Amino acid sequence: MPSKRHLRWAAIPVIAAAAVALAGCTPTELNGYLPGFDESGIPATNQTERVASLWVGSWVAALVVGIITWGLMLWAMVVYRRRKGQTGLPVQLRYNMPIEIFFTSVPLILVLGLFAFTARDQAVIEEPHADPDVEITAIAKQWAWDFQYEGEAEDGSDTVWTMGIQAQTDADGTVDEDQIPTLVLPVNERVTIDLQSRDVIHSFWIIDFLYKKDMYIGHDNSWSFIPTREGEYKGKCAELCGEYHSMMLFNVKVVSAEEYAAYLDELDAKGQTGDITDAYDRLANSPGTGPANTTEEEH
């Protein structure tokens, strides 16, 4: 039987090899091949690392369970294989209480553990900013996006907006990026995005931000975060919403505070001011308020 000293010496090259392998990993690999990190590992928002850690931790737990399961399967196939001269079935084990308890308790612990970590992280991510630096309303519609940048005046006179159209393609199916709606965000500012729908259920998803929120008519959601890296990102609807769901795209630009202020001034100069949250909503009445009033003459 090998001594403990020999085992320690044997473990050194294994540990060294693992350290070298991890050191050679890129930020993408270290974060579970998820988007949202640049080449130096800087996340897109203050929440991106939290989501990536939950993802990687879940996969590590699943991998450990898989290795144990595959190992036990292989061990059973080798140890209890039919040998030469054997006939009939091997000895059957039924109603083994310790094994039954093990098979029930371990999956239960795993599920409860994953639930606890998910609930913990989701509670932090869903925590709204009490006093956001920037408040924006993102309005989904079949099949495009409107973005309203809320002002501070009570009458909404300093609120500005953009209205988008669905993605347009050429004969080859290439999307015209210049016509895709664009959401502009200031870097390192506390942003709250209020999410509304004009018609059916949609889902607001900025891919590199690693989070998405559903949008329902009559029930508004919101999402608070801090963009931490300037750049351009892709967004889309993540809920099947009709024929042109795949064309419901938008771009996101995270810019400096100065560029963000200049962009709002540009929209104001174009006359794109005022509140548009109720404009062009498809349903005449909100859910639960009863049918729209009609008369026989209207029919």
C-alpha positions as a Markdown table, in Angstrom:
| # | Residue | x | y | z |
|---|---|---|---|---|
| 1 | Met | 0.0 | 0.0 | 0.0 |
| 2 | Pro | 1.6 | 3.4 | -1.0 |
| 3 | Ser | 2.5 | 5.7 | 1.8 |
| 4 | Lys | 0.9 | 9.1 | 2.4 |
| 5 | Arg | 4.2 | 10.8 | 1.4 |
| 6 | His | 4.1 | 9.0 | -2.0 |
| 7 | Leu | 0.5 | 10.0 | -2.4 |
| 8 | Arg | 1.3 | 13.7 | -1.7 |
| 9 | Trp | 4.1 | 13.6 | -4.2 |
| 10 | Ala | 1.8 | 12.0 | -6.8 |
| 11 | Ala | -0.7 | 14.8 | -6.2 |
| 12 | Ile | 1.7 | 17.6 | -7.0 |
| 13 | Pro | 1.8 | 17.1 | -10.8 |
| 14 | Val | -1.9 | 16.7 | -10.9 |
| 15 | Ile | -2.4 | 20.0 | -9.0 |
| 16 | Ala | 0.2 | 21.7 | -11.2 |
| 17 | Ala | -1.5 | 20.5 | -14.4 |
| 18 | Ala | -4.9 | 21.7 | -13.2 |
| 19 | Ala | -3.4 | 25.1 | -12.3 |
| 20 | Val | -1.8 | 25.4 | -15.7 |
| 21 | Ala | -5.0 | 24.4 | -17.4 |
| 22 | Leu | -7.0 | 27.0 | -15.5 |
| 23 | Ala | -4.5 | 29.7 | -16.1 |
| 24 | Gly | -4.8 | 29.1 | -19.8 |
| 25 | Cys | -8.5 | 29.6 | -19.7 |
| 26 | Thr | -9.9 | 32.7 | -21.4 |
| 27 | Pro | -12.5 | 34.9 | -19.6 |
| 28 | Thr | -15.1 | 33.3 | -21.8 |
| 29 | Glu | -14.2 | 29.8 | -20.7 |
| 30 | Leu | -14.0 | 30.8 | -17.0 |
| 31 | Asn | -17.5 | 32.2 | -17.3 |
| 32 | Gly | -19.0 | 29.1 | -18.8 |
| 33 | Tyr | -18.8 | 30.3 | -22.4 |
| 34 | Leu | -21.5 | 32.9 | -21.8 |
| 35 | Pro | -21.5 | 36.3 | -23.6 |
| 36 | Gly | -21.3 | 39.5 | -21.6 |
| 37 | Phe | -17.5 | 39.7 | -21.0 |
| 38 | Asp | -14.8 | 41.3 | -23.1 |
| 39 | Glu | -11.4 | 39.9 | -23.7 |
| 40 | Ser | -10.1 | 41.2 | -20.4 |
| 41 | Gly | -13.1 | 39.8 | -18.5 |
| 42 | Ile | -14.9 | 43.1 | -17.8 |
| 43 | Pro | -18.6 | 42.3 | -17.4 |
| 44 | Ala | -21.3 | 44.3 | -19.3 |
| 45 | Thr | -23.3 | 45.1 | -16.2 |
| 46 | Asn | -23.1 | 44.9 | -12.4 |
| 47 | Gln | -25.2 | 41.7 | -12.5 |
| 48 | Thr | -23.4 | 39.8 | -15.3 |
| 49 | Glu | -20.9 | 38.1 | -13.0 |
| 50 | Arg | -23.6 | 37.0 | -10.6 |
| 51 | Val | -25.6 | 35.3 | -13.4 |
| 52 | Ala | -22.4 | 33.7 | -14.8 |
| 53 | Ser | -21.4 | 32.4 | -11.4 |
| 54 | Leu | -24.9 | 30.8 | -11.0 |
| 55 | Trp | -24.6 | 29.2 | -14.4 |
| 56 | Val | -21.1 | 27.8 | -13.9 |
| 57 | Gly | -22.0 | 26.6 | -10.4 |
| 58 | Ser | -25.0 | 24.8 | -11.7 |
| 59 | Trp | -23.0 | 23.1 | -14.5 |
| 60 | Val | -20.3 | 22.1 | -12.0 |
| 61 | Ala | -22.9 | 20.5 | -9.8 |
| 62 | Ala | -24.5 | 18.7 | -12.7 |
| 63 | Leu | -21.1 | 17.5 | -13.9 |
| 64 | Val | -20.2 | 16.0 | -10.5 |
| 65 | Val | -23.6 | 14.2 | -10.4 |
| 66 | Gly | -23.0 | 13.0 | -14.0 |
| 67 | Ile | -19.5 | 11.7 | -13.2 |
| 68 | Ile | -20.8 | 9.8 | -10.2 |
| 69 | Thr | -23.7 | 8.4 | -12.1 |
| 70 | Trp | -21.7 | 7.4 | -15.1 |
| 71 | Gly | -19.1 | 5.8 | -12.8 |
| 72 | Leu | -21.7 | 3.8 | -10.9 |
| 73 | Met | -23.2 | 2.6 | -14.2 |
| 74 | Leu | -19.8 | 1.6 | -15.5 |
| 75 | Trp | -18.9 | -0.1 | -12.3 |
| 76 | Ala | -22.2 | -2.1 | -12.3 |
| 77 | Met | -21.8 | -3.1 | -15.9 |
| 78 | Val | -18.3 | -4.4 | -15.2 |
| 79 | Val | -18.7 | -6.0 | -11.8 |
| 80 | Tyr | -22.1 | -7.6 | -12.5 |
| 81 | Arg | -21.6 | -8.6 | -16.1 |
| 82 | Arg | -22.6 | -12.1 | -17.1 |
| 83 | Arg | -19.7 | -14.4 | -16.9 |
| 84 | Lys | -19.0 | -17.6 | -18.8 |
| 85 | Gly | -21.2 | -20.4 | -17.7 |
| 86 | Gln | -23.7 | -18.2 | -15.8 |
| 87 | Thr | -27.4 | -18.4 | -16.6 |
| 88 | Gly | -30.5 | -16.7 | -15.4 |
| 89 | Leu | -30.7 | -13.2 | -13.7 |
| 90 | Pro | -28.3 | -11.9 | -11.1 |
| 91 | Val | -29.4 | -11.5 | -7.5 |
| 92 | Gln | -32.1 | -8.8 | -7.3 |
| 93 | Leu | -32.3 | -6.3 | -4.5 |
| 94 | Arg | -35.7 | -4.9 | -3.6 |
| 95 | Tyr | -36.9 | -2.5 | -0.9 |
| 96 | Asn | -33.4 | -1.7 | 0.4 |
| 97 | Met | -34.3 | 1.1 | 2.8 |
| 98 | Pro | -30.8 | 2.7 | 3.0 |
| 99 | Ile | -30.5 | 2.8 | -0.8 |
| 100 | Glu | -34.1 | 4.1 | -1.2 |
| 101 | Ile | -33.4 | 6.9 | 1.3 |
| 102 | Phe | -30.1 | 7.8 | -0.5 |
| 103 | Phe | -31.8 | 7.9 | -3.9 |
| 104 | Thr | -34.5 | 10.2 | -2.5 |
| 105 | Ser | -32.5 | 12.5 | -0.3 |
| 106 | Val | -29.6 | 13.3 | -2.6 |
| 107 | Pro | -31.7 | 14.6 | -5.6 |
| 108 | Leu | -33.9 | 16.5 | -3.1 |
| 109 | Ile | -30.8 | 18.2 | -1.6 |
| 110 | Leu | -29.6 | 19.1 | -5.1 |
| 111 | Val | -32.9 | 20.6 | -6.1 |
| 112 | Leu | -33.3 | 22.6 | -2.9 |
| 113 | Gly | -29.7 | 23.8 | -3.2 |
| 114 | Leu | -30.1 | 25.0 | -6.8 |
| 115 | Phe | -33.4 | 26.6 | -5.8 |
| 116 | Ala | -31.8 | 28.4 | -2.8 |
| 117 | Phe | -28.9 | 29.8 | -4.9 |
| 118 | Thr | -31.2 | 30.9 | -7.7 |
| 119 | Ala | -33.7 | 32.6 | -5.3 |
| 120 | Arg | -30.8 | 34.4 | -3.6 |
| 121 | Asp | -29.3 | 35.7 | -6.8 |
| 122 | Gln | -32.7 | 36.6 | -8.3 |
| 123 | Ala | -33.7 | 38.6 | -5.2 |
| 124 | Val | -30.5 | 40.7 | -5.6 |
| 125 | Ile | -31.0 | 41.1 | -9.4 |
| 126 | Glu | -34.7 | 42.0 | -9.0 |
| 127 | Glu | -34.0 | 44.7 | -6.3 |
| 128 | Pro | -35.1 | 48.0 | -7.8 |
| 129 | His | -33.1 | 51.2 | -7.6 |
| 130 | Ala | -34.8 | 53.5 | -5.0 |
| 131 | Asp | -33.6 | 56.6 | -6.9 |
| 132 | Pro | -32.3 | 55.7 | -10.4 |
| 133 | Asp | -30.1 | 58.1 | -12.3 |
| 134 | Val | -31.9 | 57.1 | -15.5 |
| 135 | Glu | -35.4 | 55.8 | -16.1 |
| 136 | Ile | -36.5 | 54.5 | -19.4 |
| 137 | Thr | -39.7 | 52.9 | -20.6 |
| 138 | Ala | -39.2 | 50.1 | -23.2 |
| 139 | Ile | -42.5 | 49.4 | -25.0 |
| 140 | Ala | -42.8 | 46.2 | -27.0 |
| 141 | Lys | -45.2 | 45.9 | -30.0 |
| 142 | Gln | -45.6 | 43.5 | -32.9 |
| 143 | Trp | -42.9 | 43.5 | -34.1 |
| 144 | Ala | -40.6 | 46.3 | -32.9 |
| 145 | Trp | -39.7 | 48.5 | -29.9 |
| 146 | Asp | -40.4 | 52.0 | -28.7 |
| 147 | Phe | -38.1 | 53.6 | -26.1 |
| 148 | Gln | -39.1 | 56.5 | -24.0 |
| 149 | Tyr | -36.5 | 58.4 | -21.9 |
| 150 | Glu | -38.3 | 59.8 | -18.9 |
| 151 | Gly | -37.6 | 63.4 | -17.8 |
| 152 | Glu | -37.9 | 65.1 | -14.5 |
| 153 | Ala | -40.8 | 67.5 | -15.3 |
| 154 | Glu | -44.2 | 66.5 | -13.9 |
| 155 | Asp | -45.9 | 67.3 | -17.2 |
| 156 | Gly | -43.5 | 65.1 | -19.2 |
| 157 | Ser | -42.3 | 68.0 | -21.3 |
| 158 | Asp | -38.7 | 66.9 | -21.0 |
| 159 | Thr | -39.5 | 63.3 | -21.8 |
| 160 | Val | -38.2 | 62.2 | -25.2 |
| 161 | Trp | -38.7 | 59.0 | -27.3 |
| 162 | Thr | -38.0 | 56.9 | -30.4 |
| 163 | Met | -40.4 | 54.7 | -32.2 |
| 164 | Gly | -39.0 | 51.7 | -34.1 |
| 165 | Ile | -40.0 | 49.4 | -36.9 |
| 166 | Gln | -39.3 | 45.7 | -37.2 |
| 167 | Ala | -36.0 | 44.5 | -38.8 |
| 168 | Gln | -35.8 | 45.1 | -42.6 |
| 169 | Thr | -34.0 | 42.6 | -44.8 |
| 170 | Asp | -32.7 | 42.7 | -48.4 |
| 171 | Ala | -33.1 | 40.1 | -51.1 |
| 172 | Asp | -30.4 | 37.9 | -49.4 |
| 173 | Gly | -32.0 | 38.1 | -46.0 |
| 174 | Thr | -29.4 | 40.4 | -44.5 |
| 175 | Val | -30.8 | 42.7 | -41.8 |
| 176 | Asp | -30.4 | 46.5 | -42.3 |
| 177 | Glu | -28.7 | 47.4 | -39.0 |
| 178 | Asp | -29.4 | 51.2 | -39.6 |
| 179 | Gln | -33.2 | 50.6 | -39.4 |
| 180 | Ile | -33.1 | 48.5 | -36.2 |
| 181 | Pro | -34.4 | 50.4 | -33.0 |
| 182 | Thr | -31.6 | 51.5 | -30.7 |
| 183 | Leu | -31.7 | 51.8 | -27.0 |
| 184 | Val | -29.0 | 54.2 | -25.6 |
| 185 | Leu | -27.7 | 53.8 | -22.0 |
| 186 | Pro | -25.2 | 55.8 | -20.0 |
| 187 | Val | -22.3 | 53.8 | -18.5 |
| 188 | Asn | -21.9 | 53.5 | -14.8 |
| 189 | Glu | -25.3 | 55.0 | -14.1 |
| 190 | Arg | -28.1 | 53.4 | -12.2 |
| 191 | Val | -30.7 | 52.5 | -14.8 |
| 192 | Thr | -34.2 | 51.4 | -14.4 |
| 193 | Ile | -36.1 | 50.1 | -17.4 |
| 194 | Asp | -39.9 | 50.0 | -17.1 |
| 195 | Leu | -41.3 | 47.3 | -19.4 |
| 196 | Gln | -44.6 | 47.6 | -21.2 |
| 197 | Ser | -46.4 | 45.8 | -24.0 |
| 198 | Arg | -48.8 | 47.3 | -26.6 |
| 199 | Asp | -50.4 | 44.1 | -27.5 |
| 200 | Val | -49.4 | 40.5 | -26.7 |
| 201 | Ile | -46.8 | 38.9 | -24.4 |
| 202 | His | -43.2 | 39.8 | -25.3 |
| 203 | Ser | -39.9 | 39.4 | -23.5 |
| 204 | Phe | -37.1 | 42.0 | -23.2 |
| 205 | Trp | -33.7 | 40.4 | -23.6 |
| 206 | Ile | -30.3 | 42.1 | -24.0 |
| 207 | Ile | -28.2 | 39.0 | -24.7 |
| 208 | Asp | -24.9 | 40.2 | -23.2 |
| 209 | Phe | -26.6 | 41.4 | -20.0 |
| 210 | Leu | -27.6 | 37.7 | -19.3 |
| 211 | Tyr | -31.1 | 38.5 | -18.1 |
| 212 | Lys | -34.5 | 38.9 | -19.6 |
| 213 | Lys | -37.9 | 40.0 | -18.4 |
| 214 | Asp | -41.4 | 39.3 | -19.7 |
| 215 | Met | -43.7 | 42.1 | -20.8 |
| 216 | Tyr | -47.5 | 41.8 | -20.5 |
| 217 | Ile | -50.2 | 44.3 | -21.4 |
| 218 | Gly | -51.9 | 45.5 | -18.2 |
| 219 | His | -49.0 | 44.3 | -16.0 |
| 220 | Asp | -45.8 | 46.3 | -16.1 |
| 221 | Asn | -42.4 | 44.9 | -15.1 |
| 222 | Ser | -39.2 | 46.7 | -14.5 |
| 223 | Trp | -35.5 | 45.9 | -14.4 |
| 224 | Ser | -32.7 | 47.8 | -12.6 |
| 225 | Phe | -29.0 | 47.5 | -13.3 |
| 226 | Ile | -25.8 | 49.4 | -13.9 |
| 227 | Pro | -24.1 | 49.2 | -17.4 |
| 228 | Thr | -20.4 | 48.9 | -16.6 |
| 229 | Arg | -18.8 | 48.8 | -20.0 |
| 230 | Glu | -19.2 | 51.0 | -23.1 |
| 231 | Gly | -20.0 | 49.2 | -26.3 |
| 232 | Glu | -22.7 | 47.9 | -28.6 |
| 233 | Tyr | -24.9 | 45.0 | -27.8 |
| 234 | Lys | -27.7 | 43.0 | -29.4 |
| 235 | Gly | -31.3 | 42.7 | -28.1 |
| 236 | Lys | -34.3 | 40.8 | -29.1 |
| 237 | Cys | -37.7 | 39.5 | -28.1 |
| 238 | Ala | -37.4 | 36.2 | -26.3 |
| 239 | Glu | -41.1 | 35.2 | -26.3 |
| 240 | Leu | -42.8 | 33.9 | -29.3 |
| 241 | Cys | -45.2 | 36.7 | -30.2 |
| 242 | Gly | -46.4 | 36.1 | -33.7 |
| 243 | Glu | -45.4 | 35.7 | -37.4 |
| 244 | Tyr | -42.4 | 38.1 | -37.3 |
| 245 | His | -41.1 | 37.4 | -33.8 |
| 246 | Ser | -37.7 | 36.7 | -35.2 |
| 247 | Met | -37.5 | 40.2 | -36.7 |
| 248 | Met | -38.2 | 41.9 | -33.4 |
| 249 | Leu | -34.7 | 43.1 | -32.9 |
| 250 | Phe | -33.0 | 46.1 | -31.3 |
| 251 | Asn | -29.5 | 47.4 | -30.6 |
| 252 | Val | -28.1 | 48.7 | -27.4 |
| 253 | Lys | -25.4 | 51.4 | -27.1 |
| 254 | Val | -23.8 | 52.0 | -23.8 |
| 255 | Val | -22.1 | 55.4 | -24.0 |
| 256 | Ser | -20.5 | 58.1 | -21.7 |
| 257 | Ala | -22.8 | 60.4 | -19.7 |
| 258 | Glu | -21.9 | 63.3 | -22.1 |
| 259 | Glu | -22.9 | 61.3 | -25.2 |
| 260 | Tyr | -26.1 | 60.2 | -23.5 |
| 261 | Ala | -27.1 | 63.8 | -22.7 |
| 262 | Ala | -26.2 | 64.8 | -26.3 |
| 263 | Tyr | -28.5 | 62.0 | -27.6 |
| 264 | Leu | -31.4 | 63.2 | -25.5 |
| 265 | Asp | -30.9 | 66.7 | -26.8 |
| 266 | Glu | -30.9 | 65.4 | -30.3 |
| 267 | Leu | -34.3 | 63.7 | -29.8 |
| 268 | Asp | -35.6 | 66.9 | -28.2 |
| 269 | Ala | -34.4 | 69.0 | -31.2 |
| 270 | Lys | -36.4 | 66.6 | -33.5 |
| 271 | Gly | -39.6 | 67.3 | -31.6 |
| 272 | Gln | -39.8 | 63.7 | -30.3 |
| 273 | Thr | -41.1 | 64.8 | -26.9 |
| 274 | Gly | -44.0 | 63.9 | -24.6 |
| 275 | Asp | -45.4 | 60.7 | -23.2 |
| 276 | Ile | -46.1 | 57.9 | -25.7 |
| 277 | Thr | -46.7 | 55.0 | -23.3 |
| 278 | Asp | -50.4 | 54.8 | -24.2 |
| 279 | Ala | -50.1 | 55.6 | -27.8 |
| 280 | Tyr | -51.1 | 52.9 | -30.3 |
| 281 | Asp | -51.9 | 50.3 | -27.6 |
| 282 | Arg | -53.8 | 47.6 | -29.4 |
| 283 | Leu | -56.4 | 46.7 | -26.8 |
| 284 | Ala | -59.2 | 49.3 | -26.2 |
| 285 | Asn | -59.6 | 48.2 | -22.6 |
| 286 | Ser | -57.1 | 46.8 | -20.1 |
| 287 | Pro | -57.6 | 43.3 | -18.7 |
| 288 | Gly | -60.3 | 43.3 | -16.0 |
| 289 | Thr | -62.0 | 46.5 | -16.9 |
| 290 | Gly | -64.8 | 44.9 | -18.9 |
| 291 | Pro | -65.6 | 45.1 | -22.6 |
| 292 | Ala | -65.4 | 48.2 | -24.7 |
| 293 | Asn | -68.6 | 50.2 | -25.0 |
| 294 | Thr | -70.3 | 49.6 | -28.4 |
| 295 | Thr | -73.6 | 50.5 | -29.9 |
| 296 | Glu | -75.7 | 48.9 | -32.6 |
| 297 | Glu | -74.8 | 51.9 | -34.9 |
| 298 | Glu | -71.1 | 51.1 | -34.5 |
| 299 | His | -71.7 | 47.6 | -35.7 |
